Amino acid sequence: MISHSLGAMPRRTRDRLKQFADEWSDRSIRAWREGWWDMPITVGNLIAEIIDAPQGSVVMHQNVSITQQIVLSALDWSGKRNKLVTESLNFPSNHYIFHHWPRYGVRVVEVESDDSKTVPLEKLLAAIDEETLLVSVSHVTFRSSYLQNLAAIVEKAHRVGAMVLADTYQSCGTVPFSVRELNVDFATGGSVKWLCGGPGAAYLYIRLDHIKTLEPAATGWMAHKEPFAFTPGPIEFADDATRFLNGTPAIPALYAAMSGYEIVKQIGVPAIREKSQRQTQLLIEQAKEAGLKFNGIENAKERGGVVIFDVPNGKAVTAELLRNDILVDYRPGAGIRIAPHFYTTDEELGQTIAAIKAAAELLSH
């Protein structure tokens, strides 16, 4: 029940990791020339199929913190257009990065939530003006699972000449979207959650028209046009999306990630979304019958794949559930988060709600 935090491991992932070990053992350094070197693009192409991106427009990194900083480093913050607009409900790691960048000329504008669950769209749109260079927002917020109106945000940003970086970590694999239709400039996310790809594999989508014009300062040898020439001095960037790479990639993590991508693509995100909406609604109804307080997003169209319940002694209740192998998590200021996925049965939903109620009653005495 914790796919919003760590998705289940596909059975075939063991075979993929064995493949990596066998290639390392049998091919040694030749493995780089026989597939490893290209994996940041070839694995990125699997993500491209899920988010409707052109092949060759997605590169793989270790985490979203790296991808956020790559995008920020590719933009010129020295002029009057130096505002970065974000929301208070963005993931803390992103906030830590944004508030470190004023030393490079960035003015951070953070739009506050009125209820700690949603982001007022009109306030967010009003913050985006002719001095805004980048809008970096979550597609689905991590704490409340609020699904933002990304189309409206992109429309306003582009109308005033700003770019948009969408963090799709909490949506990719459970909420259908097309980066082409949304026309976002950049999108990022990771494999740990709904994509069932495990840790260490994050993706960065770059719109095709930006690939040859932007030059990230956060760079490395894989971004070079001729990396194996080992040329000293300033980098000569590659002409394709590899210019948004940096150092040596985490090859084992890319092997581990592929199976989840393939399965999500095979099932189809629209089908996953349909089941998710049905099961999250069922969870809400069962929880309310059990007397548990729902603390999430009521409107299913504005809700990602997570439901939250504000239970007394929530942290201790979560620990009790974990001891009984019912995997959920707790976030301060929100409550117990539950996330069914395509492999979750309706029976497991009822068992989870019953276990939360029993643990809450036990700990209240």
N, C-alpha and C positions, 0 to 999 in steps of 0.2 A: 504493500500500500504506500510505497515511498518512491514511486517512479519519478516524482518531481525532484528528487534528491539523488538517487542512484537507481537507474533502471536495471532490470534483471539481465543477467548475462546469457546471451544465446549459446546453445550447445556447441555450435560450430566454431565459437571463438577459441576453444581449446585447440582445435585443429589449425586455426589460423596462427596462433602463437607457436604451435609446434612447427608450422611451416617456416616461420621466422627463424626459430632455433636451428632447424635443419639447413636453411639457406646460409645462415651464419657459419655453421659447422662445415658444410660441404663446399660452399662457394667462396668463403672467406671474403677478401676485398672485392672479388668479382661481382658480388651481390649488388654493390652500388651501381654498377653499370647494367645490371640485369633486372632493374626494377626499383631498387630502394631509392635512388636519386630522384626518380619521377613521382614518388608517392605523394608528396605534398600537393601535386596537381591531380594525379589519377584518383586518389581518395577524395580529393575535393570535388571531382566530377560526380562522385556518388551523392554528395550533399547537393550539388547543383540540380540533380534530378528531383530531389525532394522539395527544393525551394523555387523551382522553375527559373534557374539561372543558366546562362549560356555556358557550354563546356569551356573550361579554361579560365573561368572568371572567379573561381573559388580556390583559395590556398589554405593549407592546414598549418596550424601552430599548436603550441602546448596548452594555452589557456586564453580566455577572453581578455585578461589583463594585458597580455602581450599585444593582442590585436587592437585593442583600444588605443594603446600608446603608439602603435605603428600608424594608425590613421591620424592621430593628433600631430605626430611628427612630420606628416606629409603636407601639412597645411601651413600657410604663412600667417602668423598671428601678429605681425609687426605693425599692421595698419589700423585704421579706424574700425574696420570690420574684424573685430577680435573677440566677439561674444560667443560663449558656449552655453547653450540652453539645455538644461536637463530637468529632472523631476526629483523631488525628495524621496520618492519610493524606488528610485533606481538602486541597483545592487551596491552594497557598501564598497566593494572593491573598485567599482567604477568611480564612486565619489572620491575615494582616496587618490585615485589618479588625477581626476579633474582638479581637485584642490591643491595638487602639487604643481600644476602648470601655470599659475599666475606669474611665476618667475620667468616664463617664456612669453609673457604678454597676454595670456588668456584671461578674459573676464568671465567668471562663472556665474550664471544666473540659474538659481534653483527654484523651481516652481513648487510651492508647498501643497500638500494634500489638506483638504478641509476635514477629512474624516479618518485619516490614516489607512484608508483602503483604496480610494480612487484618486485620480488626478483630474482636476477640473479642466476640461478641454479648452474652454474659452480663455482661462488664465494662461494656459500653456501657449495657445496660439498668439495671445497678446504679447507674450514675452519674446516672440520671434519677430525681429525687425530687420531693417537695412544694415544694422551693425552686427548682425548675427552671422558667424561663419559656419558654425556647426551646431546641429541639434542632435544630441545623443540621448536616446530614450529607450526604455524597455518596451518591447511589444506587449509582453505580459509581465506584470510586476511579480517579483518573487515572493513577497510577503502575503499579499492578498489574492493573487492570481487575477488581477484586474486586466482585462484585454483593452488596450488603448486603441483609439481611432488613428491608426498609423497613416491611412490615406489622407485624412484631413491635415495631419501634421506635415506630411511631405508636400502637399499642395501649398500650404502657407509658406513653408520654408523656401520652396523653389520660386514662389511668386516674388519673394524679397531677395532672392539671390543667395540663399543659404543652402548648405548640404545637410543630409540626414544620415546618421549612423544608427541603425536599429539593432538593439541587443535582442536577439530572438531565442536566447537560451531556453526560456520558459515556454516557448510556443512551438518551436520546430519539432515535429514528430507527433504533435497532438492537436495543433490548430493549423488548418490549411492556409497558406499564403503564397503569393507569387512575388518575388522581388522585381520581376519585370513589370507586372501590373501596378505594383505600388510605386515603382520608379525610385526606390531608395538608392542613395549613392553608395552606401556601404551597409552590410549586414554581418553580424557576428553571432557566435553561439558556440556551444560545446556539446560533447557526446555523452556526458555523464548521466543525463536525465532521460528524457523521452526517447532519445535515439538509441539507447541501450548499447552505447559504444565504449563505456568505461572512461576513466580519467586519462588526461594527457593528450587529448585530440580535440582541438577547437578549430573553427573555420572562420575565414574572412572572405566575404564576397565584395568584389570591387566592380562597380558599373564599368562597362567596357570603355566608355569615353574618358574615364579617369586613369586608365591603366598606363597610357603612354605620357600622360601630362604631369602626374604627381611623383614626387621623389621623397620617399620616407627617410627621415634622419635616423630612425631606429632601424638599422639595416645590418647586413652581414654578407658573407661571401656567396651565399646561395642567390642573392639578388643581382649578382654581377652578370653582365652579358657573356663573359667568358670566364667562369669561376676557376677553371682548372689552368688558366694562364697564370694565376697567382700574381697578378699585376699590382705593384704597390701604388700608393697615392689615392686620389679621389676615385670613388667607384664609378664605373660606366654601367648604368643600369640596364638590365634586360628589357627587351621590348614587350614582353608579355607579363602575365600576372606574377611570375616569379620575382619581379622587382619588389613585391611586397613580402618576400621571405626575408629571413636574416641568417641565423646560424644553422648548424646541423640539426635536422629534424629528429623527433623521437620516433624512430621506426617501429619499435614494438607496440607503442600506443596506436599507431596507424593500422597495424595488422589487427589489433584487438577491436578497433572501431568498425571495421568494414562490415561485419556480419549484421550488426544492428541496423546500419543504414540500408542494407539489402532487404532486410525483413520489413522495415517500415515502408520502404518503397513498394515491396510486393503487396502488402496489405492495403496500402494507400492511406494517406493522412485523412482524407474525407471520411473514410469508413471508421478510422480510429476516433475521429472527432464525434461522429454520430453516437458511437458506443459510450464515449467519455461523457457526453452531455446527458445521456440516459442514466448512466451509473452515478454521476455526481448528483443529479436530481434525486435519485433513489436514496442516496446517502443522506441528503438533506432531510428528506421526508422521514426516514427511519430515525435520524438523530432527534428531530423535533418530537416525534412520538415518544422517544426515550427521555425527553426532558432536557436535552442538551442544547446549549445556546449556539446557534449558527452565527459565525462572525466573518463570513465571506461575502462574495458578490451574489446578490439575489438574482439578477438578470442573467440567465444562461448565455445570452448572446454577448455579454460583456465579461464572461468568466472563462478563464483558461481551464486547465485540467485538474485544479486543486480546490478542495473545500476545506474550510477551517472552522474549528469548534472551540469556543472559549469555555474551557472546563476548569472549575476550581482545582487548584493544585496540579495544573496542566503539565508542568515539567515532571513532577513525580509520577503522574498517571502515565506519561509517555515512557518513563523508565520501567514502570510495571509492565506495560505492554511489550516492551522490548525483551524483558525477561521471559515473556511467554511467546516469543518469536512472532509477534505481530508488529510489523515494522512501519512505524509512523515517525514524525518528528514534531518538535515544539519550537515555536519562535516567540520570543518576548514581544508583547504588544499585539500579538495576533492570536495564537493558541495552537492547538494540535492540528497539523496539516495532514490531509489524507489524499492520495492520488491513485485512483484505479487506472489501469492501462489496458491495452488490448488483450492481455493474458489474465485479467482479473475476472473472477466469477461473481455472480450476484450473491451467492452463498457467503463468500468471503466478506462482502459488504456488511451483511447482517451480523456476522461473527465479530467484526471489528467494532461496530457500534455497541454491541452487547458487552464486549470486553472493556470499552471505555467507560460505560456506565457502571459496570461492576467495580472497576478500579477506582473510579471517582467516589463511589459510595464507601468503599473500603477505607480510602484515605481520609474521608471526611469525619470518621469516628475517632 
